[in-house]
């Protein structure tokens, strides 16, 4: 009888699929200046992971995951976010996705701002995660913010993308741009899409450089390096660093199409210092003639690519949120986990409605 119970218990444990721990550091660390870095730990590209740690910090500070390829060369694309201050040790729980070509990762804790207030970290654990774990986490976050309203956008130029999502065929999405695009790619819009298209197989590749737009990517052979070498089904161009240069965006679109049969979306701006319509008095919900949004929309029509005016929906949400803009940011420019949650839902509604 005792042996039977042992077998039953063991079977239940196997059935629970306890997430595998890939990194653990239990010691208490004091971060005073600069940053604290872990050793390298194994990472699989496109797989999901949970990061948990305890923190005692007088102010908000950074956590980040940086990635390395098989030769242990650091990749440009990373995952930065923040954790809140507290007067005693509190447990934090976050999630991230392994970047394309990543074989190793490193967790970093870093002081934000010039004041350099020291903080403490302990019990750092990284383990594999599932879609369900991430959805549960997003649902808990949703309880603390106003609802993101659904919207419908007519889509004419990405029929193959939508069909692949519905059929469960693998789709590779390259997101080209700056750190804002990197943050959008680090959101879990792919996990949300799979709640509507359960068979969807989505690989998100953030091909980015900080402060960089198509004025850089159009030159030399960079369209090949930053776009074509990833063999995408869908290219998304966006961010706040394109210098309003729609002709550079046009050049990237045309160079990409010369070599590959891919679908393309261009997006307007979101987040950034001017992303709060309550303080940016030039912002309007509707597109004003001869503005960057207007030129981007016309470019999309001329090149027969999709235009997603994400600025409209981001601005509308922030304006009606009744929460300070800083609530959605990790610093003056970039989204935190709540900001990324909003961005994830905007992309989700764009694709499924």
TIPA-88267 format. One line per field, with one value per residue (C-alpha): residue in one letter; residue number from 1; z, y, x. Coordinates in Angstrom, 1 decimal. Each point is the difference from the previous one (the first is absolute). Layout:
residues N
code (a;...)
pos (NUM;...)
zz (Z;...)
yy (Y;...)
xx (X;...)
END
This chain:
residues 353
code (x;x;x;x;x;x;x;x;x;x;x;x;x;x;x;x;x;x;x;x;x;x;x;x;x;x;x;x;x;x;x;x;x;x;x;x;x;x;x;x;x;x;x;x;x;x;x;x;x;x;x;x;x;x;x;x;x;x;x;x;x;x;x;x;x;x;x;x;x;x;x;x;x;x;x;x;x;x;x;x;x;x;x;x;x;x;x;x;x;x;x;x;x;x;x;x;x;x;x;x;x;x;x;x;x;x;x;x;x;x;x;x;x;x;x;x;x;x;x;x;x;x;x;x;x;x;x;x;x;x;x;x;x;x;x;x;x;x;x;x;x;x;x;x;x;x;x;x;x;x;x;x;x;x;x;x;x;x;x;x;x;x;x;x;x;x;x;x;x;x;x;x;x;x;x;x;x;x;x;x;x;x;x;x;x;x;x;x;x;x;x;x;x;x;x;x;x;x;x;x;x;x;x;x;x;x;x;x;x;x;x;x;x;x;x;x;x;x;x;x;x;x;x;x;x;x;x;x;x;x;x;x;x;x;x;x;x;x;x;x;x;x;x;x;x;x;x;x;x;x;x;x;x;x;x;x;x;x;x;x;x;x;x;x;x;x;x;x;x;x;x;x;x;x;x;x;x;x;x;x;x;x;x;x;x;x;x;x;x;x;x;x;x;x;x;x;x;x;x;x;x;x;x;x;x;x;x;x;x;x;x;x;x;x;x;x;x;x;x;x;x;x;x;x;x;x;x;x;x;x;x;x;x;x;x;x;x;x;x;x;x;x;x;x;x;x;x;x;x;x;x;x;x)
pos (1;2;3;4;5;6;7;8;9;10;11;12;13;14;15;16;17;18;19;20;21;22;23;24;25;26;27;28;29;30;31;32;33;34;35;36;37;38;39;40;41;42;43;44;45;46;47;48;49;50;51;52;53;54;55;56;57;58;59;60;61;62;63;64;65;66;67;68;69;70;71;72;73;74;75;76;77;78;79;80;81;82;83;84;85;86;87;88;89;90;91;92;93;94;95;96;97;98;99;100;101;102;103;104;105;106;107;108;109;110;111;112;113;114;115;116;117;118;119;120;121;122;123;124;125;126;127;128;129;130;131;132;133;134;135;136;137;138;139;140;141;142;143;144;145;146;147;148;149;150;151;152;153;154;155;156;157;158;159;160;161;162;163;164;165;166;167;168;169;170;171;172;173;174;175;176;177;178;179;180;181;182;183;184;185;186;187;188;189;190;191;192;193;194;195;196;197;198;199;200;201;202;203;204;205;206;207;208;209;210;211;212;213;214;215;216;217;218;219;220;221;222;223;224;225;226;227;228;229;230;231;232;233;234;235;236;237;238;239;240;241;242;243;244;245;246;247;248;249;250;251;252;253;254;255;256;257;258;259;260;261;262;263;264;265;266;267;268;269;270;271;272;273;274;275;276;277;278;279;280;281;282;283;284;285;286;287;288;289;290;291;292;293;294;295;296;297;298;299;300;301;302;303;304;305;306;307;308;309;310;311;312;313;314;315;316;317;318;319;320;321;322;323;324;325;326;327;328;329;330;331;332;333;334;335;336;337;338;339;340;341;342;343;344;345;346;347;348;349;350;351;352;353)
zz (0.0;0.9;-3.3;-1.9;1.8;-0.9;-3.7;0.1;1.6;-2.4;-3.0;1.3;0.3;-3.5;-1.2;1.6;-2.3;2.7;-1.8;-0.4;1.9;-2.3;2.5;3.7;2.3;3.6;1.6;0.9;-2.3;0.6;-3.2;0.6;-3.3;-3.5;0.0;1.2;-2.6;0.3;-1.7;-3.4;0.1;-2.9;-2.1;-3.0;-2.6;-0.1;3.3;3.0;3.4;3.5;2.0;3.7;2.7;3.3;0.1;2.7;-1.8;0.9;-3.6;-3.3;-1.7;-3.0;-0.6;-3.4;-1.9;-2.6;-2.5;-1.6;-3.1;-0.1;-0.1;3.1;-2.0;1.5;-2.2;-0.5;0.9;3.7;2.5;2.4;2.6;3.5;3.5;2.6;3.2;3.4;3.6;0.6;-2.1;-2.5;-2.6;-3.6;-2.9;-3.7;-3.3;-3.1;-3.4;-1.2;-2.9;-3.5;-0.1;3.8;1.6;3.3;2.2;2.9;2.5;1.0;2.8;-0.5;1.8;-1.8;0.0;1.2;3.7;0.2;3.0;1.0;0.0;1.0;-2.0;1.0;-1.0;-3.8;-1.9;-3.7;-1.2;-3.1;-0.4;-2.0;-1.9;2.8;2.6;-2.0;-0.6;3.7;0.7;-2.6;1.5;3.4;-1.4;-1.8;3.3;0.9;-3.1;-2.1;-2.7;-3.4;-2.4;-3.0;-3.5;-3.6;-2.7;-3.7;-1.3;-3.7;-0.5;2.6;-1.1;0.1;3.6;1.2;-1.9;1.6;3.5;-0.5;-1.5;2.6;-2.5;1.3;-0.6;0.5;0.9;-0.2;1.9;-1.3;1.9;3.3;3.7;-0.1;-2.6;2.1;2.9;-2.1;-1.2;3.6;0.8;-0.2;-2.8;-1.6;3.1;-0.1;-3.8;0.9;2.3;-3.2;-2.4;2.3;-2.8;-0.9;0.0;0.2;0.1;0.9;-1.0;1.3;-2.5;1.7;1.0;2.6;-1.4;-3.6;-2.8;-3.8;-0.7;1.2;-1.2;-3.6;-0.5;-1.1;0.3;3.2;-1.3;-0.6;3.4;2.1;-2.0;-2.8;1.8;2.4;-2.9;1.4;-1.0;1.4;0.5;2.5;-0.2;2.8;3.0;0.8;-1.6;-3.7;0.0;-1.8;-3.1;-2.0;-3.1;2.0;1.0;-3.6;-1.0;2.6;-1.2;-3.6;0.8;2.1;-2.8;-2.7;1.7;1.9;-0.3;3.4;1.5;1.7;2.7;0.8;3.3;1.4;3.3;3.5;3.5;0.1;1.8;-2.2;0.4;2.6;-1.8;3.3;-0.2;-3.8;-1.1;-3.7;0.3;-1.6;-0.3;-3.7;-2.5;-1.0;-3.6;-0.7;3.4;0.2;0.6;-3.1;-2.1;1.4;-0.9;-3.5;-0.4;1.0;-2.5;-2.8;0.8;0.7;3.6;3.1;2.2;3.7;1.8;3.4;1.2;-0.2;2.2;2.4;0.4;0.5;2.7;1.9;-0.3;1.6;2.5;2.9;1.0;-0.2;-3.1;2.3;1.0;-3.4;-0.3;1.4;-0.8;-1.9;-3.4;0.3;1.0;3.2;0.3;0.1;-3.0;-1.9;1.0;-1.7;-3.1;0.0;0.0;-2.7;-2.3;1.0;-0.9;-3.2;-1.2;1.2;-0.6)
yy (0.0;2.4;-0.7;0.8;3.4;0.8;-0.8;2.2;3.0;-0.3;-0.1;3.1;1.8;-0.9;1.1;3.4;0.8;2.0;2.8;-0.7;2.4;1.3;2.5;0.5;2.4;0.2;2.3;3.6;2.6;3.7;2.0;3.4;1.4;-1.3;-3.5;-3.5;-2.8;-3.7;-2.7;-1.3;-2.5;-2.1;1.5;-1.3;2.4;0.9;-2.0;1.7;0.4;1.3;2.3;0.3;1.8;1.8;3.7;2.7;3.3;3.7;0.8;-1.7;-1.7;-2.1;-3.7;-1.3;-3.1;0.2;-2.8;-1.7;-2.2;-3.5;1.7;2.1;3.2;2.4;0.6;3.6;-0.8;-0.3;0.2;3.0;0.7;1.3;-1.0;2.4;1.3;-1.5;0.5;-3.7;-3.1;-0.8;-2.7;0.9;-2.1;0.7;-1.8;0.2;-1.8;-1.3;2.1;-1.3;-1.7;0.1;-2.9;1.7;2.7;2.2;1.8;3.6;2.2;3.7;3.3;2.5;3.7;2.2;-0.2;-3.6;-1.2;-3.5;-2.9;-3.7;-3.1;-3.7;-3.3;0.5;-2.9;-0.5;-2.9;-1.1;1.3;-0.8;2.0;-0.7;1.4;3.2;0.4;-0.4;2.7;2.4;-0.5;0.9;3.2;0.9;0.3;3.0;2.1;1.2;-2.4;0.3;0.4;-2.2;1.6;-1.3;1.0;-0.9;-2.0;-0.3;-0.9;-2.8;-2.8;-2.7;1.0;-0.3;-3.2;-1.6;1.1;-1.6;-3.2;-0.4;0.3;1.4;3.8;2.0;3.6;2.4;3.2;2.7;3.2;1.3;-0.7;0.8;-2.7;-2.3;0.6;-0.7;-3.2;-0.9;0.3;-3.2;0.9;-3.4;-1.8;2.1;-0.8;-3.7;0.4;0.7;-2.2;-2.9;-1.8;3.1;-0.4;3.4;0.9;3.7;1.3;3.5;1.4;3.2;2.6;2.7;3.3;-1.4;0.2;-0.7;2.9;-2.5;-3.3;1.2;0.5;-2.4;-3.6;0.4;-1.1;-3.4;-0.1;1.3;-1.3;-2.5;-2.3;-0.9;-1.1;1.6;-0.6;3.4;3.2;2.6;3.4;2.6;1.8;3.6;0.3;0.2;3.7;0.3;-1.1;-1.8;-0.3;-2.0;-2.3;-0.3;-1.0;-2.7;-1.3;-0.2;-1.5;-2.7;-0.8;-0.2;-3.1;-1.6;-0.4;1.2;2.0;3.3;2.2;3.6;1.4;3.5;1.0;-1.1;0.6;2.4;3.3;1.4;-3.0;1.6;2.0;1.8;1.9;-0.2;2.7;-0.6;-3.6;-0.8;-3.2;0.6;0.3;3.6;0.7;0.3;-1.5;-3.1;-2.2;1.4;-0.5;-3.6;-0.8;1.3;-1.9;-3.2;0.6;0.7;-3.1;-2.2;-0.9;0.1;3.1;-0.5;3.3;-1.3;3.6;0.6;-2.9;0.5;3.7;-0.7;-2.6;2.2;3.1;-1.9;-2.1;2.4;-1.2;2.0;-0.7;-1.2;-2.9;-1.5;0.8;-1.4;3.3;3.2;-1.7;-3.8;-2.2;-2.1;-3.2;1.9;2.1;-3.2;-1.6;2.9;-0.4;-3.7;0.4;2.6;-2.4;-2.8;1.9;1.1;-3.5;-1.8;2.6)
xx (0.0;2.8;1.7;-3.2;-0.3;3.7;-0.8;-3.1;1.7;3.0;-2.5;-1.8;3.3;1.0;-3.5;0.3;3.0;1.9;1.8;3.7;2.3;2.8;1.6;-0.1;1.9;-1.2;2.6;-0.9;1.6;0.4;0.0;1.5;1.3;-0.1;-1.5;0.2;0.2;-0.5;2.0;-1.2;-2.8;-1.5;-2.9;-2.0;-1.1;-3.7;-0.7;-1.6;1.6;-1.0;2.3;-0.7;2.0;-0.4;0.9;0.4;0.4;-0.7;-0.9;-1.0;3.0;0.8;0.1;1.1;0.8;2.7;0.6;3.0;0.4;1.7;3.5;-1.0;-0.1;-2.6;-3.1;-1.2;-3.6;-0.6;-2.9;0.0;-2.7;-0.3;-1.1;-1.6;1.5;-1.0;0.9;0.4;0.9;-2.8;-0.2;0.0;-1.1;0.6;0.1;2.1;0.6;3.3;1.3;0.6;3.5;0.3;1.8;0.8;-1.4;1.1;-2.1;0.9;-1.2;0.9;-0.6;-2.2;0.7;2.9;-0.7;1.3;-2.0;1.3;-2.5;0.1;-0.8;-0.3;-1.4;0.3;-1.6;-0.5;-2.1;-1.8;-3.5;-3.2;-2.6;-2.4;2.3;0.4;-3.7;-0.6;2.6;-1.5;-3.5;1.3;1.6;-3.2;-1.9;2.2;-0.7;-3.0;-1.2;1.6;-2.9;-0.4;0.2;-0.2;2.4;-0.6;3.1;0.6;3.6;0.8;-2.4;2.8;0.8;-3.6;-0.4;3.1;-1.2;-3.3;1.4;2.8;2.8;3.3;0.4;3.2;-0.5;3.0;-0.6;2.4;0.9;1.2;-0.4;-3.7;-0.5;2.2;-2.4;-3.1;1.7;0.7;-3.7;-2.1;-2.3;0.9;-1.3;-3.2;-0.4;0.1;-3.0;-2.0;2.0;1.1;2.0;2.0;3.8;1.6;3.7;0.6;3.4;1.0;2.6;0.9;2.5;-0.5;-1.1;0.1;-2.5;-0.2;2.4;2.6;-1.4;-0.5;3.8;2.7;-1.1;-2.0;-3.4;1.6;1.6;-2.9;-2.9;0.6;2.4;-2.8;-2.2;-3.2;-3.5;-1.0;2.1;-1.2;1.7;-0.5;1.4;0.6;3.5;-0.8;0.5;-3.3;1.9;-2.7;2.2;2.5;-2.8;-1.1;3.6;0.0;-3.3;1.1;3.4;-1.7;-2.5;2.6;1.4;-2.9;-3.7;-1.0;-2.9;0.7;-1.6;1.2;-1.0;-0.2;1.7;-0.9;1.4;3.0;0.1;-2.8;-2.2;-2.3;-2.7;-0.8;3.3;0.7;-2.5;0.7;-1.4;-3.3;-2.0;-0.5;2.8;0.8;1.0;3.8;1.0;2.2;-3.0;-1.6;3.1;0.4;-3.6;0.4;3.3;-1.8;-2.7;2.5;2.2;-3.0;1.1;-2.1;-0.1;-0.7;-0.5;1.0;0.6;-3.8;-0.9;3.0;-0.9;-3.7;0.7;2.5;-2.3;-2.9;1.9;-0.1;3.5;3.2;2.1;2.9;-2.2;0.6;3.7;3.3;1.7;-0.8;-0.2;-0.7;-2.9;0.0;-2.0;-3.3;0.9;1.0;-3.3;-1.9;2.2;-0.6;-3.7;0.1;1.9;-2.3;-3.1;1.6;0.7;-3.2;-2.8)
END
